[in-house]
């Protein structure tokens, strides 16, 4: 059941809401499962080996690229 604003009103519905971004969004704050985390680590290691970042900004960009690639690979 939802309120007039579309918000869940039951305890069960309220418990599900925080997980919506994990299930549906590219902006999820955590990995969906251990396999996805492993994929991120694999991409990160490969990118570090290929580009050998020398500065904090280069490392930040490498991490962002590995993160984005992992999220885009979600099925």
Secondary structure, 3 states (H helix, E strand, C coil): CECCCCCECCHHHHHHHCCHHHHHCCCCCCCCCHHHHHHHHHHHHHHHHHHCCCCHHHHHHHHHHHHHHHHHCCC
